[in-house]
Amino acid sequence: MRVDLNLRRVRAVKRVGKIRMNLRIISYYRIMQVCQAEYFRQLLKPVT
């Protein structure tokens, strides 16, 4: 019984860890895309 509870807890923690990692990766890529867009916008601006 006790081992079963521990296994469940470990699995739940692993699942939450995976979700958090995925969210971090997604947010990182979003930030990178925004930065790239801003960078190219600055590059393509006509020099006056």
PDBQT receptor file of N, H, CA, C and O in Angstrom, charges set to zero:
ATOM      1  N   MET A   1       0.839  -1.211   0.000  1.00  0.00    +0.000 N 
ATOM      2  CA  MET A   1       0.000   0.000   0.000  1.00  0.00    +0.000 C 
ATOM      3  C   MET A   1       0.868   1.253   0.000  1.00  0.00    +0.000 C 
ATOM      4  O   MET A   1       0.650   2.180  -0.779  1.00  0.00    +0.000 OA
ATOM      5  N   ARG A   2       1.858   1.259   0.891  1.00  0.00    +0.000 N 
ATOM      6  H   ARG A   2       2.036   0.506   1.524  1.00  0.00    +0.000 HD
ATOM      7  CA  ARG A   2       2.708   2.448   1.005  1.00  0.00    +0.000 C 
ATOM      8  C   ARG A   2       3.541   2.669  -0.265  1.00  0.00    +0.000 C 
ATOM      9  O   ARG A   2       3.714   3.800  -0.717  1.00  0.00    +0.000 OA
ATOM     10  N   VAL A   3       4.050   1.576  -0.826  1.00  0.00    +0.000 N 
ATOM     11  H   VAL A   3       3.910   0.656  -0.459  1.00  0.00    +0.000 HD
ATOM     12  CA  VAL A   3       4.851   1.673  -2.047  1.00  0.00    +0.000 C 
ATOM     13  C   VAL A   3       3.991   2.202  -3.190  1.00  0.00    +0.000 C 
ATOM     14  O   VAL A   3       4.454   3.004  -4.001  1.00  0.00    +0.000 OA
ATOM     15  N   ASP A   4       2.744   1.753  -3.251  1.00  0.00    +0.000 N 
ATOM     16  H   ASP A   4       2.368   1.102  -2.591  1.00  0.00    +0.000 HD
ATOM     17  CA  ASP A   4       1.825   2.204  -4.295  1.00  0.00    +0.000 C 
ATOM     18  C   ASP A   4       1.611   3.717  -4.209  1.00  0.00    +0.000 C 
ATOM     19  O   ASP A   4       1.614   4.398  -5.234  1.00  0.00    +0.000 OA
ATOM     20  N   LEU A   5       1.427   4.242  -3.008  1.00  0.00    +0.000 N 
ATOM     21  H   LEU A   5       1.425   3.688  -2.175  1.00  0.00    +0.000 HD
ATOM     22  CA  LEU A   5       1.247   5.687  -2.827  1.00  0.00    +0.000 C 
ATOM     23  C   LEU A   5       2.490   6.449  -3.264  1.00  0.00    +0.000 C 
ATOM     24  O   LEU A   5       2.399   7.489  -3.916  1.00  0.00    +0.000 OA
ATOM     25  N   ASN A   6       3.660   5.914  -2.893  1.00  0.00    +0.000 N 
ATOM     26  H   ASN A   6       3.734   5.069  -2.363  1.00  0.00    +0.000 HD
ATOM     27  CA  ASN A   6       4.909   6.575  -3.283  1.00  0.00    +0.000 C 
ATOM     28  C   ASN A   6       5.071   6.588  -4.796  1.00  0.00    +0.000 C 
ATOM     29  O   ASN A   6       5.491   7.594  -5.369  1.00  0.00    +0.000 OA
ATOM     30  N   LEU A   7       4.739   5.472  -5.448  1.00  0.00    +0.000 N 
ATOM     31  H   LEU A   7       4.398   4.655  -4.982  1.00  0.00    +0.000 HD
ATOM     32  CA  LEU A   7       4.827   5.412  -6.907  1.00  0.00    +0.000 C 
ATOM     33  C   LEU A   7       3.902   6.428  -7.549  1.00  0.00    +0.000 C 
ATOM     34  O   LEU A   7       4.280   7.113  -8.499  1.00  0.00    +0.000 OA
ATOM     35  N   ARG A   8       2.693   6.523  -7.026  1.00  0.00    +0.000 N 
ATOM     36  H   ARG A   8       2.386   5.966  -6.254  1.00  0.00    +0.000 HD
ATOM     37  CA  ARG A   8       1.740   7.501  -7.569  1.00  0.00    +0.000 C 
ATOM     38  C   ARG A   8       2.275   8.911  -7.428  1.00  0.00    +0.000 C 
ATOM     39  O   ARG A   8       2.176   9.725  -8.345  1.00  0.00    +0.000 OA
ATOM     40  N   ARG A   9       2.844   9.187  -6.265  1.00  0.00    +0.000 N 
ATOM     41  H   ARG A   9       2.925   8.525  -5.520  1.00  0.00    +0.000 HD
ATOM     42  CA  ARG A   9       3.381  10.533  -6.026  1.00  0.00    +0.000 C 
ATOM     43  C   ARG A   9       4.534  10.826  -6.987  1.00  0.00    +0.000 C 
ATOM     44  O   ARG A   9       4.619  11.921  -7.543  1.00  0.00    +0.000 OA
ATOM     45  N   VAL A  10       5.414   9.853  -7.179  1.00  0.00    +0.000 N 
ATOM     46  H   VAL A  10       5.345   8.963  -6.728  1.00  0.00    +0.000 HD
ATOM     47  CA  VAL A  10       6.555  10.040  -8.077  1.00  0.00    +0.000 C 
ATOM     48  C   VAL A  10       6.066  10.271  -9.494  1.00  0.00    +0.000 C 
ATOM     49  O   VAL A  10       6.584  11.142 -10.193  1.00  0.00    +0.000 OA
ATOM     50  N   ARG A  11       5.070   9.500  -9.931  1.00  0.00    +0.000 N 
ATOM     51  H   ARG A  11       4.649   8.792  -9.363  1.00  0.00    +0.000 HD
ATOM     52  CA  ARG A  11       4.533   9.675 -11.284  1.00  0.00    +0.000 C 
ATOM     53  C   ARG A  11       3.900  11.049 -11.445  1.00  0.00    +0.000 C 
ATOM     54  O   ARG A  11       4.087  11.706 -12.469  1.00  0.00    +0.000 OA
ATOM     55  N   ALA A  12       3.156  11.483 -10.439  1.00  0.00    +0.000 N 
ATOM     56  H   ALA A  12       3.004  10.949  -9.607  1.00  0.00    +0.000 HD
ATOM     57  CA  ALA A  12       2.513  12.797 -10.501  1.00  0.00    +0.000 C 
ATOM     58  C   ALA A  12       3.569  13.900 -10.587  1.00  0.00    +0.000 C 
ATOM     59  O   ALA A  12       3.431  14.844 -11.366  1.00  0.00    +0.000 OA
ATOM     60  N   VAL A  13       4.618  13.773  -9.786  1.00  0.00    +0.000 N 
ATOM     61  H   VAL A  13       4.730  13.006  -9.153  1.00  0.00    +0.000 HD
ATOM     62  CA  VAL A  13       5.690  14.774  -9.800  1.00  0.00    +0.000 C 
ATOM     63  C   VAL A  13       6.375  14.786 -11.159  1.00  0.00    +0.000 C 
ATOM     64  O   VAL A  13       6.683  15.851 -11.695  1.00  0.00    +0.000 OA
ATOM     65  N   LYS A  14       6.614  13.596 -11.721  1.00  0.00    +0.000 N 
ATOM     66  H   LYS A  14       6.364  12.731 -11.286  1.00  0.00    +0.000 HD
ATOM     67  CA  LYS A  14       7.245  13.512 -13.043  1.00  0.00    +0.000 C 
ATOM     68  C   LYS A  14       6.379  14.190 -14.091  1.00  0.00    +0.000 C 
ATOM     69  O   LYS A  14       6.878  14.930 -14.939  1.00  0.00    +0.000 OA
ATOM     70  N   ARG A  15       5.066  13.929 -14.028  1.00  0.00    +0.000 N 
ATOM     71  H   ARG A  15       4.660  13.328 -13.339  1.00  0.00    +0.000 HD
ATOM     72  CA  ARG A  15       4.149  14.518 -15.011  1.00  0.00    +0.000 C 
ATOM     73  C   ARG A  15       4.178  16.039 -14.908  1.00  0.00    +0.000 C 
ATOM     74  O   ARG A  15       4.258  16.733 -15.922  1.00  0.00    +0.000 OA
ATOM     75  N   VAL A  16       4.114  16.556 -13.685  1.00  0.00    +0.000 N 
ATOM     76  H   VAL A  16       4.049  15.993 -12.861  1.00  0.00    +0.000 HD
ATOM     77  CA  VAL A  16       4.146  18.009 -13.484  1.00  0.00    +0.000 C 
ATOM     78  C   VAL A  16       5.475  18.570 -13.989  1.00  0.00    +0.000 C 
ATOM     79  O   VAL A  16       5.507  19.641 -14.595  1.00  0.00    +0.000 OA
ATOM     80  N   GLY A  17       6.551  17.862 -13.746  1.00  0.00    +0.000 N 
ATOM     81  H   GLY A  17       6.525  16.992 -13.253  1.00  0.00    +0.000 HD
ATOM     82  CA  GLY A  17       7.868  18.302 -14.218  1.00  0.00    +0.000 C 
ATOM     83  C   GLY A  17       7.924  18.390 -15.725  1.00  0.00    +0.000 C 
ATOM     84  O   GLY A  17       8.473  19.344 -16.277  1.00  0.00    +0.000 OA
ATOM     85  N   LYS A  18       7.353  17.391 -16.401  1.00  0.00    +0.000 N 
ATOM     86  H   LYS A  18       6.906  16.616 -15.953  1.00  0.00    +0.000 HD
ATOM     87  CA  LYS A  18       7.339  17.397 -17.868  1.00  0.00    +0.000 C 
ATOM     88  C   LYS A  18       6.523  18.565 -18.389  1.00  0.00    +0.000 C 
ATOM     89  O   LYS A  18       6.933  19.241 -19.333  1.00  0.00    +0.000 OA
ATOM     90  N   ILE A  19       5.367  18.809 -17.778  1.00  0.00    +0.000 N 
ATOM     91  H   ILE A  19       5.034  18.260 -17.011  1.00  0.00    +0.000 HD
ATOM     92  CA  ILE A  19       4.506  19.918 -18.209  1.00  0.00    +0.000 C 
ATOM     93  C   ILE A  19       5.243  21.240 -18.037  1.00  0.00    +0.000 C 
ATOM     94  O   ILE A  19       5.209  22.097 -18.920  1.00  0.00    +0.000 OA
ATOM     95  N   ARG A  20       5.909  21.401 -16.896  1.00  0.00    +0.000 N 
ATOM     96  H   ARG A  20       5.937  20.705 -16.178  1.00  0.00    +0.000 HD
ATOM     97  CA  ARG A  20       6.630  22.657 -16.646  1.00  0.00    +0.000 C 
ATOM     98  C   ARG A  20       7.768  22.841 -17.638  1.00  0.00    +0.000 C 
ATOM     99  O   ARG A  20       8.002  23.953 -18.112  1.00  0.00    +0.000 OA
ATOM    100  N   MET A  21       8.480  21.759 -17.957  1.00  0.00    +0.000 N 
ATOM    101  H   MET A  21       8.290  20.856 -17.571  1.00  0.00    +0.000 HD
ATOM    102  CA  MET A  21       9.561  21.842 -18.934  1.00  0.00    +0.000 C 
ATOM    103  C   MET A  21       9.009  22.264 -20.289  1.00  0.00    +0.000 C 
ATOM    104  O   MET A  21       9.578  23.130 -20.953  1.00  0.00    +0.000 OA
ATOM    105  N   ASN A  22       7.882  21.641 -20.704  1.00  0.00    +0.000 N 
ATOM    106  H   ASN A  22       7.420  20.938 -20.165  1.00  0.00    +0.000 HD
ATOM    107  CA  ASN A  22       7.276  21.984 -21.986  1.00  0.00    +0.000 C 
ATOM    108  C   ASN A  22       6.874  23.449 -22.019  1.00  0.00    +0.000 C 
ATOM    109  O   ASN A  22       7.094  24.133 -23.018  1.00  0.00    +0.000 OA
ATOM    110  N   LEU A  23       6.284  23.935 -20.930  1.00  0.00    +0.000 N 
ATOM    111  H   LEU A  23       6.105  23.380 -20.118  1.00  0.00    +0.000 HD
ATOM    112  CA  LEU A  23       5.874  25.340 -20.878  1.00  0.00    +0.000 C 
ATOM    113  C   LEU A  23       7.085  26.261 -20.983  1.00  0.00    +0.000 C 
ATOM    114  O   LEU A  23       7.041  27.288 -21.660  1.00  0.00    +0.000 OA
ATOM    115  N   ARG A  24       8.170  25.877 -20.301  1.00  0.00    +0.000 N 
ATOM    116  H   ARG A  24       8.205  25.042 -19.751  1.00  0.00    +0.000 HD
ATOM    117  CA  ARG A  24       9.387  26.686 -20.369  1.00  0.00    +0.000 C 
ATOM    118  C   ARG A  24       9.924  26.748 -21.788  1.00  0.00    +0.000 C 
ATOM    119  O   ARG A  24      10.293  27.816 -22.278  1.00  0.00    +0.000 OA
ATOM    120  N   ILE A  25       9.964  25.590 -22.447  1.00  0.00    +0.000 N 
ATOM    121  H   ILE A  25       9.665  24.723 -22.050  1.00  0.00    +0.000 HD
ATOM    122  CA  ILE A  25      10.481  25.538 -23.822  1.00  0.00    +0.000 C 
ATOM    123  C   ILE A  25       9.613  26.387 -24.743  1.00  0.00    +0.000 C 
ATOM    124  O   ILE A  25      10.130  27.152 -25.557  1.00  0.00    +0.000 OA
ATOM    125  N   ILE A  26       8.286  26.252 -24.614  1.00  0.00    +0.000 N 
ATOM    126  H   ILE A  26       7.866  25.631 -23.952  1.00  0.00    +0.000 HD
ATOM    127  CA  ILE A  26       7.367  27.013 -25.460  1.00  0.00    +0.000 C 
ATOM    128  C   ILE A  26       7.546  28.511 -25.237  1.00  0.00    +0.000 C 
ATOM    129  O   ILE A  26       7.622  29.281 -26.195  1.00  0.00    +0.000 OA
ATOM    130  N   SER A  27       7.613  28.923 -23.968  1.00  0.00    +0.000 N 
ATOM    131  H   SER A  27       7.551  28.297 -23.190  1.00  0.00    +0.000 HD
ATOM    132  CA  SER A  27       7.748  30.356 -23.690  1.00  0.00    +0.000 C 
ATOM    133  C   SER A  27       9.096  30.871 -24.193  1.00  0.00    +0.000 C 
ATOM    134  O   SER A  27       9.186  32.003 -24.669  1.00  0.00    +0.000 OA
ATOM    135  N   TYR A  28      10.141  30.053 -24.091  1.00  0.00    +0.000 N 
ATOM    136  H   TYR A  28      10.068  29.133 -23.704  1.00  0.00    +0.000 HD
ATOM    137  CA  TYR A  28      11.467  30.452 -24.585  1.00  0.00    +0.000 C 
ATOM    138  C   TYR A  28      11.415  30.686 -26.094  1.00  0.00    +0.000 C 
ATOM    139  O   TYR A  28      11.933  31.687 -26.588  1.00  0.00    +0.000 OA
ATOM    140  N   TYR A  29      10.786  29.759 -26.825  1.00  0.00    +0.000 N 
ATOM    141  H   TYR A  29      10.365  28.946 -26.423  1.00  0.00    +0.000 HD
ATOM    142  CA  TYR A  29      10.704  29.918 -28.273  1.00  0.00    +0.000 C 
ATOM    143  C   TYR A  29       9.860  31.126 -28.657  1.00  0.00    +0.000 C 
ATOM    144  O   TYR A  29      10.169  31.814 -29.630  1.00  0.00    +0.000 OA
ATOM    145  N   ARG A  30       8.796  31.390 -27.901  1.00  0.00    +0.000 N 
ATOM    146  H   ARG A  30       8.545  30.832 -27.110  1.00  0.00    +0.000 HD
ATOM    147  CA  ARG A  30       7.971  32.579 -28.183  1.00  0.00    +0.000 C 
ATOM    148  C   ARG A  30       8.804  33.843 -28.042  1.00  0.00    +0.000 C 
ATOM    149  O   ARG A  30       8.756  34.729 -28.895  1.00  0.00    +0.000 OA
ATOM    150  N   ILE A  31       9.567  33.918 -26.956  1.00  0.00    +0.000 N 
ATOM    151  H   ILE A  31       9.606  33.198 -26.263  1.00  0.00    +0.000 HD
ATOM    152  CA  ILE A  31      10.415  35.097 -26.719  1.00  0.00    +0.000 C 
ATOM    153  C   ILE A  31      11.423  35.244 -27.854  1.00  0.00    +0.000 C 
ATOM    154  O   ILE A  31      11.655  36.345 -28.352  1.00  0.00    +0.000 OA
ATOM    155  N   MET A  32      12.024  34.114 -28.259  1.00  0.00    +0.000 N 
ATOM    156  H   MET A  32      11.836  33.219 -27.854  1.00  0.00    +0.000 HD
ATOM    157  CA  MET A  32      13.006  34.162 -29.339  1.00  0.00    +0.000 C 
ATOM    158  C   MET A  32      12.369  34.648 -30.640  1.00  0.00    +0.000 C 
ATOM    159  O   MET A  32      12.978  35.426 -31.374  1.00  0.00    +0.000 OA
ATOM    160  N   GLN A  33      11.153  34.194 -30.928  1.00  0.00    +0.000 N 
ATOM    161  H   GLN A  33      10.658  33.562 -30.331  1.00  0.00    +0.000 HD
ATOM    162  CA  GLN A  33      10.472  34.630 -32.152  1.00  0.00    +0.000 C 
ATOM    163  C   GLN A  33      10.194  36.127 -32.116  1.00  0.00    +0.000 C 
ATOM    164  O   GLN A  33      10.380  36.813 -33.120  1.00  0.00    +0.000 OA
ATOM    165  N   VAL A  34       9.755  36.635 -30.982  1.00  0.00    +0.000 N 
ATOM    166  H   VAL A  34       9.604  36.077 -30.166  1.00  0.00    +0.000 HD
ATOM    167  CA  VAL A  34       9.478  38.068 -30.854  1.00  0.00    +0.000 C 
ATOM    168  C   VAL A  34      10.768  38.859 -31.045  1.00  0.00    +0.000 C 
ATOM    169  O   VAL A  34      10.783  39.872 -31.745  1.00  0.00    +0.000 OA
ATOM    170  N   CYS A  35      11.851  38.394 -30.420  1.00  0.00    +0.000 N 
ATOM    171  H   CYS A  35      11.839  37.571 -29.851  1.00  0.00    +0.000 HD
ATOM    172  CA  CYS A  35      13.131  39.093 -30.540  1.00  0.00    +0.000 C 
ATOM    173  C   CYS A  35      13.604  39.089 -31.986  1.00  0.00    +0.000 C 
ATOM    174  O   CYS A  35      14.090  40.104 -32.485  1.00  0.00    +0.000 OA
ATOM    175  N   GLN A  36      13.462  37.941 -32.668  1.00  0.00    +0.000 N 
ATOM    176  H   GLN A  36      13.068  37.116 -32.262  1.00  0.00    +0.000 HD
ATOM    177  CA  GLN A  36      13.872  37.861 -34.070  1.00  0.00    +0.000 C 
ATOM    178  C   GLN A  36      13.048  38.814 -34.918  1.00  0.00    +0.000 C 
ATOM    179  O   GLN A  36      13.587  39.505 -35.783  1.00  0.00    +0.000 OA
ATOM    180  N   ALA A  37      11.746  38.855 -34.676  1.00  0.00    +0.000 N 
ATOM    181  H   ALA A  37      11.308  38.294 -33.973  1.00  0.00    +0.000 HD
ATOM    182  CA  ALA A  37      10.875  39.734 -35.451  1.00  0.00    +0.000 C 
ATOM    183  C   ALA A  37      11.305  41.190 -35.270  1.00  0.00    +0.000 C 
ATOM    184  O   ALA A  37      11.386  41.941 -36.242  1.00  0.00    +0.000 OA
ATOM    185  N   GLU A  38      11.578  41.583 -34.033  1.00  0.00    +0.000 N 
ATOM    186  H   GLU A  38      11.511  40.973 -33.244  1.00  0.00    +0.000 HD
ATOM    187  CA  GLU A  38      12.007  42.959 -33.758  1.00  0.00    +0.000 C 
ATOM    188  C   GLU A  38      13.349  43.253 -34.431  1.00  0.00    +0.000 C 
ATOM    189  O   GLU A  38      13.559  44.328 -34.993  1.00  0.00    +0.000 OA
ATOM    190  N   TYR A  39      14.248  42.271 -34.359  1.00  0.00    +0.000 N 
ATOM    191  H   TYR A  39      14.077  41.398 -33.902  1.00  0.00    +0.000 HD
ATOM    192  CA  TYR A  39      15.579  42.439 -34.955  1.00  0.00    +0.000 C 
ATOM    193  C   TYR A  39      15.464  42.653 -36.467  1.00  0.00    +0.000 C 
ATOM    194  O   TYR A  39      16.095  43.557 -37.014  1.00  0.00    +0.000 OA
ATOM    195  N   PHE A  40      14.665  41.828 -37.138  1.00  0.00    +0.000 N 
ATOM    196  H   PHE A  40      14.152  41.093 -36.693  1.00  0.00    +0.000 HD
ATOM    197  CA  PHE A  40      14.511  41.967 -38.585  1.00  0.00    +0.000 C 
ATOM    198  C   PHE A  40      13.777  43.252 -38.946  1.00  0.00    +0.000 C 
ATOM    199  O   PHE A  40      14.062  43.869 -39.973  1.00  0.00    +0.000 OA
ATOM    200  N   ARG A  41      12.842  43.650 -38.110  1.00  0.00    +0.000 N 
ATOM    201  H   ARG A  41      12.610  43.149 -37.276  1.00  0.00    +0.000 HD
ATOM    202  CA  ARG A  41      12.140  44.908 -38.360  1.00  0.00    +0.000 C 
ATOM    203  C   ARG A  41      13.142  46.074 -38.345  1.00  0.00    +0.000 C 
ATOM    204  O   ARG A  41      13.072  46.981 -39.174  1.00  0.00    +0.000 OA
ATOM    205  N   GLN A  42      14.065  46.029 -37.392  1.00  0.00    +0.000 N 
ATOM    206  H   GLN A  42      14.123  45.292 -36.718  1.00  0.00    +0.000 HD
ATOM    207  CA  GLN A  42      15.086  47.077 -37.310  1.00  0.00    +0.000 C 
ATOM    208  C   GLN A  42      16.021  47.025 -38.518  1.00  0.00    +0.000 C 
ATOM    209  O   GLN A  42      16.419  48.058 -39.056  1.00  0.00    +0.000 OA
ATOM    210  N   LEU A  43      16.364  45.804 -38.934  1.00  0.00    +0.000 N 
ATOM    211  H   LEU A  43      16.041  44.965 -38.497  1.00  0.00    +0.000 HD
ATOM    212  CA  LEU A  43      17.267  45.642 -40.084  1.00  0.00    +0.000 C 
ATOM    213  C   LEU A  43      16.646  46.158 -41.368  1.00  0.00    +0.000 C 
ATOM    214  O   LEU A  43      17.315  46.783 -42.191  1.00  0.00    +0.000 OA
ATOM    215  N   LEU A  44      15.343  45.887 -41.532  1.00  0.00    +0.000 N 
ATOM    216  H   LEU A  44      14.799  45.379 -40.864  1.00  0.00    +0.000 HD
ATOM    217  CA  LEU A  44      14.683  46.215 -42.790  1.00  0.00    +0.000 C 
ATOM    218  C   LEU A  44      14.202  47.661 -42.861  1.00  0.00    +0.000 C 
ATOM    219  O   LEU A  44      13.730  48.117 -43.903  1.00  0.00    +0.000 OA
ATOM    220  N   LYS A  45      14.324  48.375 -41.748  1.00  0.00    +0.000 N 
ATOM    221  H   LYS A  45      14.707  48.005 -40.902  1.00  0.00    +0.000 HD
ATOM    222  CA  LYS A  45      13.910  49.773 -41.733  1.00  0.00    +0.000 C 
ATOM    223  C   LYS A  45      14.796  50.569 -42.676  1.00  0.00    +0.000 C 
ATOM    224  O   LYS A  45      16.019  50.448 -42.611  1.00  0.00    +0.000 OA
ATOM    225  N   PRO A  46      14.214  51.379 -43.550  1.00  0.00    +0.000 N 
ATOM    226  CA  PRO A  46      15.054  52.169 -44.464  1.00  0.00    +0.000 C 
ATOM    227  C   PRO A  46      15.903  53.190 -43.696  1.00  0.00    +0.000 C 
ATOM    228  O   PRO A  46      15.414  53.870 -42.794  1.00  0.00    +0.000 OA
ATOM    229  N   VAL A  47      17.142  53.281 -44.060  1.00  0.00    +0.000 N 
ATOM    230  H   VAL A  47      17.539  52.729 -44.793  1.00  0.00    +0.000 HD
ATOM    231  CA  VAL A  47      18.047  54.214 -43.381  1.00  0.00    +0.000 C 
ATOM    232  C   VAL A  47      17.795  55.609 -43.942  1.00  0.00    +0.000 C 
ATOM    233  O   VAL A  47      17.870  55.826 -45.152  1.00  0.00    +0.000 OA
ATOM    234  N   THR A  48      17.492  56.566 -43.037  1.00  0.00    +0.000 N 
ATOM    235  H   THR A  48      17.431  56.391 -42.054  1.00  0.00    +0.000 HD
ATOM    236  CA  THR A  48      17.230  57.934 -43.493  1.00  0.00    +0.000 C 
ATOM    237  C   THR A  48      18.190  58.899 -42.839  1.00  0.00    +0.000 C 
ATOM    238  O   THR A  48      18.128  60.101 -43.097  1.00  0.00    +0.000 OA
TER     239      THR A  48
